[in-house]
Amino acid sequence: MPNRTRAGAPQTSRRTCHWAQGGGLLGRYHDEEWGVPVHDDRVVFEFLILEGAQAGLSWETVLRKRQRYREVLDDFDASKIARYDARKVRALLADPRIIRNRLKISSTISNARAFLEVQREFGSFDAYIWRFTGGKTPRGAGRQKPRDVPARTAESDAMSKDLKKRGFRFVGSTICYAFMQATGMVNDHLRSCFRWAEVR
């Protein structure tokens, strides 16, 4: 299906993944970020927290709140978040521009502490997390249809199990697989999508 364009934009025959065909915020995210390999620890931490925040919600909802998250979470600086106290938690719970879920907010803080521990052990979180795909994005033939895209894999199962063992929360296998898709640890753009070859 051709990509839908915003009003006034020139029509294009460029094909894209089904979930991004409406353009807008999801379309820009798909075209610019999704599936691009990430190796910056701060950005990796941001995606880890945002994917956990999404649990039970839509990704578009999280994207709409992303900038505010950056503002109130010190641009996802794990060393600062790890020091948040009860007063900061109360301020976050009172902010309507983020997802005001006590468990998700408390897990953001505990995950920051676990994240710093991993950095100390492995030198960087990047060095740790990419071990689950052998340090690279698998070069497969590409998914042909939306139903071919899994919700979890053996790699995301292993990642989830290890993260939980290290004290991380909101890191079930499905969340881990969405994180892998977002950070380019897998390339789940459909084979027909223009971004599949570009990311590959």
C-alpha positions in Angstrom: 0.0 0.0 0.0 1.4 3.4 -0.9 2.4 5.6 2.0 -0.3 8.1 2.9 0.9 11.7 2.9 -0.1 14.7 4.9 -2.4 17.3 3.4 -0.6 19.4 0.8 2.4 17.0 0.6 3.2 15.4 -2.8 1.9 11.9 -3.3 4.5 9.2 -3.3 4.5 5.5 -4.3 7.1 4.8 -1.5 6.0 1.7 0.4 6.3 1.6 4.2 5.5 -0.7 7.1 1.8 -1.1 7.7 1.8 0.5 11.2 3.4 3.7 9.9 1.2 4.3 6.8 -0.8 7.1 8.5 2.3 9.3 8.5 2.4 11.8 11.4 4.4 11.1 14.5 4.5 7.4 14.0 5.5 7.9 10.3 8.4 10.2 11.2 9.6 7.8 13.9 9.4 4.9 11.5 11.3 6.8 8.8 14.0 8.2 11.0 14.6 6.0 14.0 12.9 2.6 14.1 15.4 -0.2 13.4 18.5 2.0 13.2 21.3 0.4 15.3 21.9 2.4 18.5 25.1 2.3 20.4 24.8 5.4 22.5 24.2 4.3 26.2 22.0 7.3 26.9 19.7 6.7 23.9 19.7 2.9 24.7 18.6 3.7 28.2 15.9 6.1 26.9 14.4 3.3 24.7 14.6 0.8 27.6 12.6 3.1 29.8 10.1 4.2 27.2 9.4 0.6 26.1 8.6 -0.2 29.7 6.4 2.8 30.0 4.4 1.6 26.9 3.2 -1.6 28.7 -0.6 -1.6 28.2 -0.6 1.5 26.0 0.1 2.4 22.4 3.6 3.4 21.2 2.1 6.6 19.7 1.0 7.6 23.2 4.5 7.2 24.5 6.0 9.2 21.6 3.6 12.1 22.3 5.0 12.2 25.8 8.6 11.6 24.9 9.8 15.2 25.0 8.3 15.7 28.4 10.0 12.6 29.6 13.3 14.0 28.5 12.6 17.2 30.4 11.5 15.6 33.7 14.0 12.7 33.6 17.2 14.9 33.1 17.4 13.8 29.4 17.5 10.2 30.5 20.8 10.6 32.5 20.8 7.3 34.4 23.3 8.7 37.0 20.9 11.5 37.9 17.7 9.3 37.8 19.3 6.8 40.1 19.4 9.5 42.8 15.8 10.5 42.6 14.1 10.6 46.0 10.5 10.5 47.3 9.9 14.2 46.6 10.9 13.7 42.9 8.6 10.7 42.6 5.7 12.8 43.9 6.5 15.5 41.3 6.5 12.9 38.5 3.2 11.4 39.7 1.7 14.8 39.6 2.8 15.5 36.0 -0.1 14.9 33.6 2.3 15.1 30.6 3.9 11.7 31.4 2.4 8.3 32.2 1.6 8.6 35.9 2.0 5.0 36.9 3.7 4.5 40.3 5.2 1.2 39.4 6.5 2.4 36.1 8.0 5.5 37.7 9.7 3.5 40.5 11.0 1.0 38.0 12.6 3.9 36.1 14.6 4.7 39.1 15.6 1.1 40.0 16.3 0.4 36.4 18.7 3.4 36.3 20.6 1.9 39.3 20.7 -1.5 37.6 21.8 0.2 34.3 24.8 1.8 36.1 25.8 -1.5 37.6 25.8 -3.1 34.1 27.9 -0.2 32.9 30.4 -0.8 35.6 30.6 -4.5 34.9 30.8 -4.4 31.1 32.3 -0.9 30.5 29.1 0.2 28.7 25.5 -0.9 28.6 26.0 -1.1 24.8 28.7 -3.8 25.2 26.3 -5.8 27.4 23.1 -5.5 25.5 24.4 -6.3 22.0 25.8 -9.6 23.2 22.3 -11.0 22.8 22.6 -10.7 19.0 26.3 -11.4 18.8 27.2 -7.7 18.5 25.3 -7.1 15.2 22.0 -6.9 13.5 21.1 -10.3 11.9 21.1 -10.0 8.1 18.0 -12.0 7.3 15.9 -12.0 4.1 13.3 -9.7 5.7 9.8 -10.2 6.9 7.3 -10.5 4.1 4.0 -9.8 5.9 3.0 -8.2 9.2 2.0 -11.6 10.6 5.6 -12.7 10.1 6.9 -10.3 12.7 7.1 -12.1 16.1 6.2 -10.6 19.4 9.2 -12.4 21.1 12.2 -14.5 20.2 14.7 -16.8 21.9 17.0 -13.8 22.0 14.4 -11.5 23.7 13.6 -14.4 26.1 17.3 -14.6 27.1 17.6 -10.8 27.4 14.5 -10.6 29.6 15.7 -13.4 31.9 19.1 -11.8 32.3 17.8 -8.3 32.8 15.4 -9.5 35.5 18.2 -11.3 37.2 20.1 -8.0 37.3 17.2 -6.2 39.0 15.5 -4.6 36.0 11.7 -4.3 35.9 9.2 -4.0 33.1 11.5 -6.0 30.9 9.3 -9.0 29.9 10.3 -10.7 26.6 7.7 -8.8 24.5 9.0 -5.5 25.9 12.6 -6.6 25.2 11.7 -7.6 21.6 10.1 -4.2 21.0 13.3 -2.6 22.5 15.4 -4.7 20.1 13.3 -3.5 17.1 13.6 0.1 18.2 17.3 0.0 18.7 18.2 -1.9 15.5 19.2 -5.1 17.2 16.8 -6.6 14.6 15.5 -5.2 11.4 11.8 -5.8 11.3 10.9 -3.4 8.5 9.0 -5.4 6.0 10.9 -6.5 2.9 8.6 -4.3 0.9 9.3 -1.2 3.0 11.8 1.4 1.7 13.5 1.5 5.0 14.4 -2.2 5.1 17.2 -1.9 2.6 18.3 1.5 4.0 18.6 0.1 7.5 20.2 -3.1 6.3 
